């Protein structure tokens, strides 16, 4: 059993065959798919989709790339939607939030404002976060420490070993996806190989970050298993052990994802 901890299944790239894509993921052994929101405008979309897709789950948040068009009122909307989702078993946390210093035209103060505000909501409602950390690991971590948030996932992690261990000490798991399948991605592959297994979760970020065998193509959640197999091979682990371990880690990172027992 695999869990895709990060998949934008609501993206337009899946409009023509979304149901078939979700079915292929189930056939490949992907039992849960976490669909993070990116803006207030798709909160309802990800909620409805997560309820429709077997094993679907969703997070609510404003992505740093979408802070360009976000309004402060969107934070009021986010609070209202969090409150309305607390009894929803498909709702797992706050995300995708964070900081991005790869895209040069983003306003630094603006994205920090939305990130900090959403961290406060996560702390207030005792929810985990799914963090975007592209070229921003230290500042994202600083925000987590400042806010006291100690649970969640650093998505598509690509930092140093020192940064990785700092996130782990903060209670975060690290997401590995298509990038780990490229032989030239030596630092990411070293991280996936040498970090404690308990720190690792598997993700696709579909339709983005396609694995090597789909280079420049559309990524899909059924690739979770094959990406996991690459991580297992790098670590010299049996694939079933890797699947069980990363599933347990996903439950630890997003506790509401774990099946509830009577």
C-alpha positions in Angstrom: 0.0 0.0 0.0 1.3 3.4 -0.9 0.2 7.0 -0.1 0.8 9.8 -2.5 1.2 12.6 0.0 1.1 15.4 -2.5 -1.0 15.4 -5.8 -2.8 18.2 -7.5 -5.4 16.0 -8.9 -7.7 19.0 -9.4 -5.3 20.5 -12.0 -6.6 21.2 -15.5 -4.1 18.6 -16.9 -6.5 15.9 -15.5 -9.8 17.4 -16.8 -10.0 14.9 -19.7 -9.3 11.7 -17.7 -9.3 12.4 -14.0 -11.4 9.3 -13.1 -9.2 7.0 -15.1 -6.0 8.6 -13.5 -7.4 7.9 -10.0 -8.4 4.4 -11.0 -4.9 3.7 -12.3 -3.5 4.8 -9.0 -5.7 2.4 -7.1 -4.7 -0.4 -9.4 -1.0 0.5 -8.7 -1.6 0.1 -5.0 -1.9 3.8 -4.1 -4.6 3.7 -1.4 -4.6 7.4 -0.4 -4.1 10.6 -2.4 -3.6 13.9 -0.6 -4.8 16.8 -2.7 -3.6 20.2 -1.4 -5.3 23.4 -2.2 -3.4 26.4 -3.7 -5.8 29.3 -3.4 -9.1 30.2 -1.9 -10.7 29.7 -5.3 -10.1 25.9 -5.2 -10.9 25.1 -1.6 -14.3 23.7 -2.5 -12.9 22.0 -5.6 -10.3 19.9 -3.6 -12.9 19.1 -0.9 -15.4 17.8 -3.4 -12.7 15.9 -5.4 -11.3 14.3 -2.2 -14.8 13.0 -1.3 -15.3 11.6 -4.8 -12.0 9.8 -5.2 -11.7 6.6 -3.2 -8.9 7.2 -0.7 -8.9 10.9 -1.4 -7.9 13.5 1.2 -7.4 17.2 1.1 -5.6 20.1 2.7 -6.5 23.8 2.6 -4.1 26.6 2.1 -2.7 29.4 -0.1 0.4 28.5 -2.1 3.2 31.0 -2.1 3.0 31.3 -5.9 -0.7 32.3 -5.6 -0.1 35.1 -3.0 0.3 37.4 -6.0 -3.4 37.5 -6.4 -4.5 36.5 -2.9 -6.4 39.0 -0.7 -6.2 39.3 3.0 -9.9 38.3 3.1 -8.8 34.9 1.8 -7.4 34.3 5.2 -10.9 34.9 6.7 -12.2 32.4 4.1 -9.5 29.9 5.0 -10.4 30.1 8.7 -14.1 29.6 7.9 -13.3 26.6 5.7 -11.0 25.0 8.3 -13.8 25.3 10.9 -16.3 23.8 8.5 -13.9 20.9 7.7 -12.8 19.8 11.2 -15.4 17.0 11.2 -14.7 15.9 7.7 -12.6 12.7 7.7 -11.1 13.7 4.3 -9.6 16.9 5.7 -6.0 16.4 6.8 -4.3 19.8 7.4 -3.1 23.2 6.1 -1.4 23.2 2.7 0.1 23.9 0.4 1.7 26.8 2.2 5.3 28.1 2.4 7.8 30.3 0.6 9.4 30.3 -2.8 12.6 32.0 -3.8 12.9 30.4 -7.2 10.4 32.6 -8.9 12.0 36.1 -8.8 8.9 38.2 -9.3 7.2 37.1 -6.1 6.9 39.8 -3.4 8.9 38.6 -0.4 6.9 40.5 2.2 3.6 39.4 0.8 4.4 35.7 0.7 5.8 35.8 4.2 2.7 37.5 5.4 0.5 34.7 4.1 2.8 32.0 5.3 3.0 33.3 8.8 -0.8 33.9 9.0 -1.4 30.3 7.9 1.1 28.9 10.4 -0.8 30.7 13.1 -4.0 29.0 11.9 -2.3 25.6 12.0 -1.1 26.2 15.5 -4.6 27.5 16.6 -6.4 24.5 15.2 -3.6 22.0 16.0 -3.2 20.9 12.4 -0.2 19.7 10.5 1.1 21.7 7.5 2.3 20.8 4.0 5.1 23.2 3.2 6.5 24.4 -0.1 10.2 24.9 0.5 11.7 25.7 -2.9 15.0 27.6 -2.2 13.5 28.6 1.1 14.3 25.8 3.6 15.8 28.0 6.3 13.1 30.6 6.3 10.3 28.0 6.2 11.9 26.3 9.1 12.3 29.5 11.0 8.5 30.1 10.6 7.7 26.6 11.9 9.9 27.2 14.9 8.5 30.7 15.6 4.9 29.4 15.3 5.4 26.2 17.3 4.1 24.0 14.5 5.7 20.6 14.9 3.9 18.2 12.5 3.6 18.0 8.7 5.6 17.5 5.5 8.3 19.5 3.8 7.2 18.8 0.2 9.8 18.1 -2.5 12.7 18.5 -0.1 15.9 19.5 -1.7 18.1 21.0 1.0 21.3 20.0 2.8 21.6 17.2 5.4 21.9 19.9 8.1 18.6 21.4 6.9 17.0 18.0 6.6 17.9 17.1 10.2 16.6 20.5 11.4 13.2 19.8 9.8 13.2 16.3 11.3 13.9 17.7 14.7 11.0 20.0 14.3 8.7 17.0 13.8 8.4 17.2 10.0 8.7 14.5 7.4 10.4 15.1 4.1 8.6 14.4 0.8 10.5 12.6 -2.1 9.1 12.3 -5.5 10.0 12.3 -9.2 13.3 14.1 -8.7 14.8 11.2 -6.8 14.5 9.0 -9.9 17.2 11.1 -11.8 20.7 9.8 -11.5 22.0 13.3 -11.8 20.0 14.4 -8.7 22.9 13.2 -6.5 22.1 15.3 -3.4 18.4 14.3 -3.4 19.3 10.6 -3.9 21.8 10.8 -1.0 19.2 12.3 1.3 16.7 9.6 0.3 19.3 6.9 0.9 20.9 8.1 4.2 18.2 9.9 6.1 16.3 7.8 8.7 13.5 5.9 7.1 11.1 7.4 9.7 11.6 10.8 8.1 10.6 9.9 4.5 7.2 10.1 2.7 6.6 9.5 -1.0 4.8 11.9 -3.3 4.3 12.8 -6.9 3.3 16.5 -7.0 1.4 15.4 -10.1 1.0 16.7 -12.8 4.4 18.2 -12.1 7.9 16.8 -11.2 7.6 13.8 -13.5 10.0 10.9 -12.8 12.9 10.1 -15.2 10.8 7.7 -17.3 8.3 10.4 -18.0 10.7 13.3 -18.4 8.9 16.5 -19.5 5.6 14.5 -19.5 2.6 14.6 -17.3 3.1 13.0 -13.9 0.3 10.9 -12.3 -0.4 9.5 -8.9 0.0 5.9 -10.0 3.8 6.6 -10.2 4.0 6.7 -6.4 4.7 3.0 -6.3 7.4 3.1 -8.9 9.0 6.2 -7.3 8.9 4.3 -4.0 10.6 1.4 -5.6 13.5 3.6 -6.6 13.8 4.8 -3.0 13.7 1.2 -1.8 16.5 0.2 -4.3 18.6 3.2 -3.2 18.3 2.2 0.4 18.7 -1.6 -0.3 15.3 -2.3 1.3 12.6 -4.7 0.4 9.9 -2.7 -1.4 7.2 -3.9 0.9 9.1 -2.6 3.9 9.5 0.8 2.2 5.8 0.9 1.4 4.8 0.1 5.0 7.4 2.5 6.5 6.4 5.5 4.3 2.7 4.8 4.9 3.3 4.9 8.7 5.3 8.1 8.2 2.5 9.7 6.2 0.1 8.9 9.1 2.5 10.4 11.6 2.9 13.5 9.4 -0.8 13.9 8.7 -2.6 12.1 11.7 -6.1 12.7 10.3 -5.1 10.6 7.3 -4.9 7.4 9.4 -8.1 5.3 9.3 -10.1 5.8 12.5 -10.8 2.8 14.6 -14.0 2.5 16.7 
